[in-house]
Amino acid sequence: MGDGHLRLAVDGAEGPFVAPARGALAADPLLSGRVQAQTLSPAGLFGSHVRYVVPLFQRPYVWTRDDQWDPLWEDIRALTEQLMDTAADPYGGLPVPPHFLGAIVLDQQRIPAGFIATRHVVDGQQRLTTLQLLLDAAQSVVEKHGAPMDAQALRVLILNDAAIAQHPDQVYKVWPTDRDQDAFRAAMDDDSEVGASLAETRIALAHSFFVTKIATWAGVEDDPDATVQRLGSLVRALRDHLKLVVIDLEPGDNAQVIFETLNHRGSRLLAADLVKNFLFQIAESQRADVAALYRAHWRELDSDYWRQQVAQGRFYRPRIDVFLNHWLTMTLLHEVPADRVFVDFRDFVRRTKPPIAELLITVASDAAVYAQLDKLPYGSVEGRFHYRILRAMNSGVVGPLLLWMLRWDEQLMPAEQRTKALTALESWIVRRSLCRATVKDLNRLVVDLLKALDKAGPEIAGDTVENYLAAQTTDSRFWPTDAMLHDTLEHTRLYSSLTRPRLRMVLEALEDSMRGPLGEGQPCPRNLSVEHVMPQAWREHWGADIDGDEVAALRRDQAVHTLGNLTLVSDKLNPTLSNRPWADAEAGDRGLGSTGKRTYLLRHSQLTLNSEIAAGNQSSWTEQDITDRTSKLIDQMTTIWTRPAPPPAMTQPATLAPEEPAEASDADDTSDGDGSAHTGKYRALHDWLRQQTQDHLPMSFEAVEEVLGLALPESARTHLPHWYGYDGTALGRAIRDAGWKATRVDLADERVVFVRGN
């Protein structure tokens, strides 16, 4: 490319860049200070004895082949070939414009006379490091296959004179951050092989990539004379036709402000990179031992583990940024948006002015706790919570709460209190998910719960969490009761209403509970497949008893997806079971061999879930069996995810929607409690229900409105508790007073089933 633009898609200020006019950056009021900007070629940048040192608290080398190395090489190759074409043109051709690599920001250092001039790299270290690796790779190829003069022309751009270096490493004109120094030293030493431990580092891979590309392009194994000419053109392109805008700060300029300005707004730099630079700039200004602080408390956070992309809801973010987000939420006791992690961290430090060393110790300690989350044994309460809630339920929003729970040792937070807190929170989240309750307020609840915990202290964390959740009554926060679980799940198509990881987790939890208390015996294996006992395609071998009854067929279609018909099997067993009949005899009658589904489960599945099904149903598996098992499993769920009885004043699990305050206190809505009388605007439904002779009435919301002769309130379409007979709900009281109860309320399909009896 010869248009002066960098085609690379790169991080931070090292992104697509158009060279500004000289001094243009200094005019920016955000870049206060005596900023000097000039355009330099590699020959101008590296031609003298100089060292460009990347502070050890900056991020490591992160550029990659696809995103940066390959596009950079293609641009340089095209530039070199354009120079060759111009040189071969007898008319001289048009001048070849320079190729801009972008900008770097340097901070001058006070160096005693006689020492090599040194500048710290405020921004652009990825560019400088890559450029040095490229120049050295080219020099190594030219040394073997090119002209000696060209090899020397590149050598002076790579190494300072060893005679004036105060330390062996001072021969390098660019010196990367701590983590990359061994790899850089090995890659730049063309006389020795890069060791196996360093060969896969990005530094070594980049150097190897450029050596291979240059040697292949130059044709080192073809025509030696042509190779010398091509390499000579490459040397001229590298030395003189690449340009960088160098922003050279003078002593006293605010390097941190400039770093933030160039990198924060719209950058792809990790929030952690900005945080780290900010903290260590302060430490350096306070004359702390920056190297010791970095190695003791932050070096590990620069590892690949912490920079890995991990799921956070629907998005992926670096693990270190997710941790800092959780840490800030826990520390500040308010919600921190993902795009404000650095800003909120910086403002927190500026406001509280903590000793930087102590802050680094705290962050590193909490990071070590966070790093152990994936290693927690499932047999522990903490490991179970992490797997079920953060992974299976994908409720990463509670991460700050889990981090707060785990950061205390047992002397400050007794084990039974931590167990109680996590058990209560797990129950609250799972029950609400099973009841399809809203999650729109979960972020704020986490913050409010953190505030309550911060106020009460870790000593009674379990009591605090349980009491706080049990006291919640709003629709976005109530803790569903056992009755609500039954009402919701008895006929819900759970297979389609829960995501597969959540459904698998529920079945795993049921299996674990059947095997005994947590910690006794082996837990249920992970990553099994969810299987329908009566198959989804039941019509093939399971429909003889229906014989064309479409209503019964629709009812069976509903039943096969309910909880009682679901189990877990291995991926290997799943295809074998398929739509096979239940009993061996029926399988034989249909020409499917001598083994039915029941026998396969007995022979090949080690799960108690399956052995109980097979043991209790030897000859058939029917819809009634599904219904009975559903009720039994729901009862079991209530013992896995227990809920304390609410205080007497808290019998109503949810308040009414704020737009209808009159619902809770209709003056003309009274009853003597025995169903013999009811007044109020829902009296028509009350009277109609009392006249019915059936015991089971499935109805749409629209049909209920026809009975009432008026529209249901909006809250009845959005809030489950509106239908139940809790005090303060006029609709629920009308149903209750008629001697009925609402069950299987489905807000999505707008349907309800009325069942006689309270």
N, C-alpha and C positions, 0 to 999 in steps of 0.2 A: 504493500500500500504506500502511496506517495502523497496522500492528501493531508498529512500532518495529524491524523487521528489514530489513536490506539484502538485496535479491534478487539483486544482482550476483554473478556468479562471477568473482572477481578474484584477484590474486596475493597471496601472502604474508599478512601481517597485514591486508591490505586485502581480506579475504574476508568471508563472511557473519558478521555481528557483532551481538551483543545488548549493549546498553549496560549496563555494570556499575554497581553502586552507587558513589557517590562514595567514593574512597579505596580501593576494592576492589583495584585493581591494585597499590597501594602495599603492600598486605599480603602480596603474593607475595614469598617470600624470594628468588626468582631476580631480582626487580626491585629490587635493593638500592639504597638512596639515598632521597632525600626526594622521591619521585614525587608530583605533585599531579595529580589527574584532575578535570575538570569538563566539563559539557555546555554547548556553545555553539552558537548559530545562526550563519549567515554574517554577520549583522549584528554579533554579538558578536565574531566572529573577525576580521573585516575592517573593522569600523567605525572604528577609530582608525588613526593613521599607524603602519604596521607593515610589516615585510618578512619573508616566510617563504622562506628561501634553501635550495635543494636543493644539498647539497655536490656539487662537480663529479665526485667519484668514485662517486656513486651511479649506478644504471642510468638509461638514458634513458626517455623516455615510451613506453610499450608498449601502452596500452589500445587496444581496437579497437571498431569499430561493433557487430558482432554480440554480442560478449561483454560489453561494458560500456556504450557510449554509448546504444545503443537501449534496453536494459533500464532505464537510469537515466532517460532521457527519459520512458518509459512510466510509471514510478513517479511522476515529478514531474507529468506530465499528469494522472494519476488523482488525485493529491493536490490539484492546483489545481481540478479540476472538483468534487471533494468540498467544497472551500472555497466555490466558487460556489453549489453546491446548498444549503449551510448558510446562506449569506447570503440566498438567495432564500426560504428557509423562514420564513413569518410567525411560527412558534413558536420560531424560533432554531435548532432542530435540536440534535443532539448535538455536543459539542465534537470538533473534528478533532484526532486525536492527531498528534504530530510524526512525521516520517519520518527515521529514523536512517541516516546515510550510513556509519557506522563510526567508526574511531578514527584519530587521528594522534598522533605522538609528536614533541615539539619540544624542542630543546636551547637554553636561553637563552645569549646571547652578551653579553660585556661590551662595552658601547657607551658612548663618552663622552657626557656631557650635551650636549643639543642635536641629537644625531643621531637618525635614525629607529630605533626599537626593532627589533632583529633577532633572529630565532630560526632555527637550522638545523633542517631537517626530517629527523629520524632515521628516521621511518617514516610512510607515508601520502602521499608525494609524488605518486603517481598520482591520488589523490583530490583533493588540493589543486589540482593543475594542471588537472584536468578541471573542477572547480568554478569556477575562474577563467575558463576558456574558455566555460563555460556562462553565467556571469554576464555576460561581455562580449558574447556572442552575443545574449543577451536584451536587454542595454542598447542594442545597435545597432539592434535591431528596434523597441524602445520609443522610441528617439530619433526614428525616422522616422514611427511610426504610433501611438504612445501619448501619454500625458499627460506634459508636461515635468517635473512633480514626480516621477513614477515613474522617468523616465530619470535624474534627479539622484539618486534614492534608490539606484539601482544603481551610478551612477558613483563614489560615495564608497566602494563596496565593491571597486572595481577599481584605482583609482589614488590614490596619495599626492599631496599637494600638491607640485607641481614646485618651489615657492619654497623648500621646506626640504630638497629632495633634494640630496645632495652630488654626484650623478652622474645623467645622464639616465635610466639604467636603474633608479634607485632609486624612480621613480614607480610601478613595478609592485609590487603587494603580494605576489605570488608570483614567484620568479625560479628558473627551472628549471636543470637541469644544463647544462654547457657545450655539449653536442651540440645541444640543443633551443633555445638562446637566440635565434638568428636567426629561426627559425620562429615562436617565441612572440612576439617583438617585432613581427613582420610581421602575425601573426594578430590581435593585440590593437590594432593601429593600424587602426581602422575607416575612416580617411580615405584609405587607399591600398590598391592591389591587392597581393595576395601574389604575388611573382615566381614564374616557372615553375619555378625551381630548388627552391623551397620548397613549392610547391602540393601535392605528393604526400606531404609529411611527415605523420605522424600528428597532430601538433599542428594543422597547417592543416586537415586533413581533419575533425578533431573540431570545430573552430570552425565550419567550413562546414556540417557536419551539423546542429549545434544551431540555427544561423541558419535553415536551411531548415525544420526541424521546427517551430520556434516560429512562423515566418511563416505556414506552412501551417495550423497549428492555430488561430492567432489570426484567420485569414481576412482578411489585410490587403488583399485585392483585392475583398472583398465589401461588408461593412457597416462603415464607419469608426467609428461610435459603438459598435457591438458589439465591434469590435476593441480600442478603448481600454479598455473594461470588462474584456475577457478578459485583456489584457496587464496591467492593474492587479492582477487576481487572481493572475496569474503572479508579479508582483513581490513580492506579499505572501507567496506560498508560498516563493519563493526566499530572501527575506530572513529570515523569521521562523519558518517551519514545517519547515525542514530542520535537523537536529541532528547534531553531531559530538561524539564524546568526545575531548577534548583532554588528552593526558597531557603535562604541562609539567615537564620536568626542571629542576632547579636546578644552578648551577655546582658541579662536583665529582661529579655523578651519572655512573655508568658507562654512557654512551650505547651503547657497543659490546655490552655484555652484554645490554642491553634489546633492541637490534636483533636479536641472535642469537636471544633467547628468543621474540620475536614472529614471527620469520621462518623459523627453521631447521626446527623440528619440524613435519613434515607440510606444509611450505609449497610453493608452486609457484614461488618465487623461484629463479632460476638459482643453482647453486652458485658460479658466477663472480661474481655480484652480492655474495654474502656474503664471498667471498675479497677482492674489491676493497674493500669497505667496511672489512674488517678491516685490510688492509694500509695503507690511507690514513688510518685512524684512528691507527694507530701512527706513521705518518709525520708526521701533524699534531701528535701529542703530543711528537714529537722536534723540533718546530719546523722541519721540512724545508719546502722550497718545494713544497707539495703541487700547486699548479697546474702548475708546470713538470714535475714528475714525471708527473703524469697525462697531460699533452699529449704528452710525449716517449715514454711507455712503455705507456700503457693506453688512450688515447682510441680508437685503432684497434680495440681489442678490444670496444668498445661498438657497433661498426657492425652493420648488418643481416646482413652476411656471417657474422659470428661467432655471431649469435643464431639463425641458420637451423637448423631441425631436420634432422639427418642420421641415416641408418641406423646403428645399432650392434647387430649381431646381429638379433634379432627386434623391437627397439625403436627408437624415434626419440628423440634427445636433441639439445639445442643443441650446435652445433659447439664452442663455447668450453668447455662442460662436458666434452665428449669429450676435447678437447685437455688440459685440466687433469687429467683422469683418467689419460691416458697419461703426462703429465709427472710426476705424482706417483709412478706405478708405476716409471718410469725413475729417479726421484730417490731414492725411499725403498727401492727394491729389495725391495718386497713388494707383493702384490696389494691393490688399493684398490677395494672395492665402489663402485658408482656412487652409492649413497646416503650415502657417507662422504667424498666428495671434500672438502667444506668442513672437516669435523671433522679429517680427517687433515692437511689443509693447515695449519689453525690450530695443531694440536699440533706439527707439524714446525717452524713458525716459533717457537713458544714454547719448544721444546726447544733449537733450534740458535741462536736469536737472531741471524739474519744481518742485515747492514746492509740496510735496506729498499730503499734506492736500488739496491744491487747485485742484490738479489733481483728487483726489477722489471726491471732490464736483462736478466737471465738469462731470465726468463719471456717477456719481449717478444721476445728473440732467438729462443728456441725456438718461439714462436708464429709468427714469420715463416717459419721452416723448415716448420712444419706447414702453413701456408697455401699453400705452394708444391706440396704433394703432388698436388693435382688438376691442376696445370699442368706436371707433369713430362712431358717428351716420351716417347712410348712407345718410341722408338728407344734410349733410355737404359736401363741396367740398373735404375736406381732407378724409372723410370717403368713399366717392364715389371713389376717386382715389385709396385708399387702397384696396377696394373690387374689383374694375375692373382690376387694373393693377397688384398689388402684389398677389392677390388671384386668380381671374378668369384667367388672362393672365399668371399667374405664372412667373412674371417678377421681382423676388426678387432682381435682380441685381441693380434695381433703388432704393433699400432701403436706401443707403447712401444719395441720393438726397432728398428723403422724410424726412429722419431724419434731414437733414440740413434745410429744409423748416420749419419744425415744432419746431425747437429748439429756434427760435426767437419769442419774444413777439411782440404784435401789434405795440408797440412804435417804434421798430426797423424795422419790416417788416409789412407794412400796409396790411390789410386783402385783399384789391383788388389786390395787387401785388402777394400775395401768391395764390389767386384764379387764376390769370392770368398765373402764372408759372405752376401750376398743371394742369390746363385746356389745356395748350399748350403741355405739356409733354404727357398727356393722349391721346390727338389727334394724336400726332406724333407716339406713340407706336401702337395705335389701327389701324390707317390707314396703317401703314407698315405691320401689321399682316394680315389685310384684303387683301392687295395686294401681300401677300406671299413674302415680301422683306426679305433679309437676316438679321439675328440678330448677325452675327459673330463679329461685331464691337461695340456691345452695351456696353460692359465693358469699353472700352476706351472712348466712347462718354460720359458715366457717369462721368468719371474722368475729361475729358476736360470741361464738363459743370460745374462741381464743381469748377474747376480752374477759369472759367469765373465768376461764382457767387462769389467766394472768392475775386476776384479782384474788381468786381463792387460793392459788398456789398449788404446786404439784403434789403435796401431801394428801390431798383429797380430790385428786383429778377425776377418779372414777365416779365418786358421788356427785361431783359437779356436772359431769357430762350427762349422767343418767337423769338427774333431777331436772337439768335444763331441758333436755329433749322431751321428757315426760310432761313438762309443763306447757309445751307449745300447743297452740290450738288453731292457728291460722291454717288455711288450706295448703300453703306452701311449706308448712313446717310440722304438721301434726304427725304423730307416730301411730300408724294403723294398728287397730286392735286385732285380736284373734278372729272375732266375728267378721271384721272387714276382709281379712284374708280369705275366709271361707266364702263369703258372699262374692268376692271378686274372682277367685280361682276355680270354684267348683265347675264352671262351664266355660271358662275362658280358653280360647285357642292359644295356649301358652307357646306352642311351637312357632307360631307366627308373630306373637306379640312381644317376645323377648329375642334379643340378638343371640346368635348361637353361643358366643362365649359366656353370656350371662346364664343362658339355659343350662349349658354344660356345667357351670359352677354350681347351680342349684341342685342338679342331680348328683354331682360329686359330693356336695355337702350332705345330702340325704344318705348316700352310700357310707360316708365317713361316720355318720351318727349311728347307722346300723351296725357298724363294725365295733363300736364301743366308744368310750370317751376319748377326746382328742389326746393323742400322745400314746395311746395303747394300740398296739398292732400297726399294720401298714396302712397308710392312707390310700384313698382311691387313686388309681393311676390317672395321670393327666392326658389330655388331648385324645380322649376316646370320642367316638362318634355318637351323636344322638340318634336313637333308633325308635321307630314306632313299633310297638308290639303287634297291634292290629295294623297292617300296612296302610299307607295312604291310598294305594291302589287296591283297596279291599275287594272291589267288585270281581276281581279275577278268581279268587279262591275263598272269599269270606262272605259272600252275599246270598247264599242259598236261602237263608231264613227270611230275607226281605221280599224276594220274589216280585220285583216290579213296584213295590210301594215307594213312590218318590218322596213322600213325607218322611218315611223311615230312613230313606237313603240320605236325605239332607241332614237328619239328626245324627246319622252315623258319620257323615263327613265332618260334622262339628266335633263329635266325640273323639275321633282318632287323634286330634291335635291337642286334646286336654292333657293335663299333668299325669293322670292315672295311666295313660297309654304310652308314656315315654320312658325310655331307659337308656343305658349306655352300653356300647359294645365296641370291640376293637375294629379298626379299619378293615382288617382281614376278614373278620366274621360278618361285617355289615352286608357285603354283596351276597354272601351265602344265604343269609336269612331272607332278604328281599321280600317277595310277596308270598312266600311259602306258607301252606296251611299250618295250623297250630299242632294238630295231632299227627302221630306217625301213620296211623291207619288212613287218614284222609290224604296225606301226601302220597301213600302207595296207590290209593284209588285213582288219583289224578295223574299217575305216571311220573311222579317226581321223586322216585326213590323211596326208601323205607324210613326216612328221617324227617320229622316235622320240625317246626320252629322251636317248640318246647324242648325237644331233645337236644337240638343244637345249643340252646342256651345252657342246658344242664352240663353238657360235655365240654364246652369250650369257653364258658364265661366263669370267672372267679368272683364275680360281683354278688354281694348279698341282695342287691336290688333284683337281679335276675333269678337267683335261686328261690327267693320268696315267691316270685310270680309263678315259676314252674312248679314249686311244691304245692301250692294251693290251687292250681288250676290244671289238673291232669288231662282232662278231656276237651276243654274248650276255653276260649277267652272271649267274653262277651261285653256288650256295652255296660251291662250291670256290673261286671267285674271292673271295668274302667272307672265307673262312678264310685264304687266302693273304695278302690285303690286311691283315687283322687282325694277323697275325704280323709283317708288314713294318712296320706303323705302330707296333706295340709296340717293335720294335727301334729305330725312329726316336725314340720317346719316351725311351728309355734314353740317347740322345745329347743330347736337349734337357734332360732333368732327370737329369744324371749323378749317380752315387753313388760316392764313393771306396771302394776295397776296404777292408774292415774289418781292423784289426790281427789277427795270427794268433790271439791269445787271444780275439778277439771274433767268431768265426765263427757263433755262435748269435745270431740277431737278436732273440730275445726270451726272457726268463726264463719259467719256468713259474709258473702261478698259485700264490700263497702258500699256498692251502689244501691243496696236494698236493706237498709237498717231496720225498716219496719217489719221485715220477716221474723225477727226474733221476738217481737212483742206486740202482735196483733191483739188489740184490746178485746175484740169480739171472738177470739179463738179460744174457747174453753172446753173442757171435758171433765166429766166426773171420774175418769180413769177406767171405767168398765166397758167403754165402747158404746154405751147406750145413748150418748148425746155428743154432738160436735157442732160447733158453729164456726164461722170464718169463711174466708174466700175459697178454701179447698173442701168445703162441705160436700160439694157435688161428687167429688172423688170418694170421699168417706162414705156417702150414702150408696154410691154405685157398688163399691167393693162389698158392702154388707149385704147386697142383694144377690151376689154371685153364688152359684152352687158348686163351681169347680174350686179346686185347691191350688191350682197352678195357672197363672195368667201371664203369658208373655205378651208384652205390648211395646209398641214404638212410642216415642215421646209425642209424636203427632196424634196417636190414638188417645193418649192420656189427655192431651189438650182438647180433643173432641168431647171427652167425658166431662172435663171441667167447664167447657164453654168459654175458655180464656187461654191466653198464651202462658206457657211456663215462664218463670223468671229466667233471665240469662244465667244466673248463678246455678240453676238446676242443670244447665247444659255444660257447665264448666267445673263444678265442684261436687265430687262424690258425696260428701257428708250431707248435702242438702236433702238427699233421699232417705236418710236413715232417721230413726225415731229418737234423736237426741233432743234434750230440752233446748228450746230456742229455735227449732226448725219447724215452721208451721206446716210445711208439706209433709215432713216426716211424722209429725204428731197426728195429722189427719189419717195417714196410712196406718199408724200404730193403733189409733183409737178405733179404727174399723176392724181390728183384729187381724191385720195383715202386716207383712213386712216386705220392703223392697230388697231384691237380691239381684245379682248379676247385672248391676248397672253398668252399661257400656256407653261412655260419653262419646266415643268416636262414632259408633254406629247408631247412637241415640235410641237405645233400647233398654228395657227394664223388665224383670220378671217379678211379679207379685206372688208371694207364697202365703197361704193362710196360716195363722198362728204366730205369736210373738216369741 
